[in-house]
Amino acid sequence: MLTIFDILFFQLAVLVRIIKKMVKKCFKIMSLSYFSFV
């Protein structure tokens, strides 16, 4: 039986995972553009 808290916690975990992936991708793009400008 899923409670509303279980659903919220699961959505939060998925959101954190997506944000981490996006941050990694942005960091990679930023470092690549930084090295191409140097």
N, C-alpha and C positions, 0 to 999 in steps of 0.2 A: 504493500500500500504506500503510494507516494503522497507525501504531504507537500504543501506549498513551499515549505522551506527546502525540501530536497530538490524540487524543481528549480528554485531560485539559486541554490548552491551549484547545481549542475550548469545552469546558464552562465553563472559567474565564472566557473572554471573554463568553460568554452570561450568566453569573452577574453579572459586572461591569456589563453593560448593564442587566440587570434591577434591580440595586441602585441604579444611577444614576437610573433612571426612578422608583423608589420614593422615593428621597431628594428628587428634584425635586417629586414629588407631595406628600410630607409637608411640605416647605418651603413650598409654595404654600398648603396648608391652614393651617399654623401662622401664616403672615403674614396670611392672610385673617381668622382668628380673632383675631389680635393687633389688627388694625385695627378689627375690630368691637367689641372691648372698650375701645379707646381713646376 
